[in-house]
């Protein structure tokens, strides 16, 4: 940025013009923030569809589970597939149940404890899968404004240096350089605001899905516990 650039007519100021006239450091900040914003929106859209499918899968499984068919039949239908959500929870619990009985386990408390542990691990795995890449949204939401502010401070410093070199404080000379610097902060906020809002919304969606999984785990544990009592 030099005195000639600063003296550019105000009519030439545009978003693209602000970018091209900015200092190389500010340009790198802007490019990084734009890339982060694009990646955030890609994650947001992906998660919206993933969580929608997850909720539909939970509803579908609950319909099958409470339809009246036997646990063995449902396990046979699901055990050969790649399952997620409640289906994965059910298959993991039934697999441990069958292994315990095939091994001739006699301790009711031991069998129930192993089933509960298997379901806890499965819930943790499902939660990790659903939360994948959400941390990036949180990071962008917290860091992007400061990165944009860094670009603004750097841009203002170089603008003041160029202003001093031009020996002019005319508003037409000062304004373009300040606008270029503030553009970095605007991009930082543009990346951060959707990321924060989406992170809070998606985290709440994950919590609701996990809550449903935990509720099913408690119900299914009670069902298996009753069957253990009947076989004792």
PyMOL commands that set and color helices and strands:
alter all, ss='L'
color gray80, all
select helices_A, chain A and resi 3-6+10-12+15-21+24-65+71-78+85-102+108-131+134-166+171-231
alter helices_A, ss='H'
color red, helices_A
deselect
rebuild
show_as cartoon
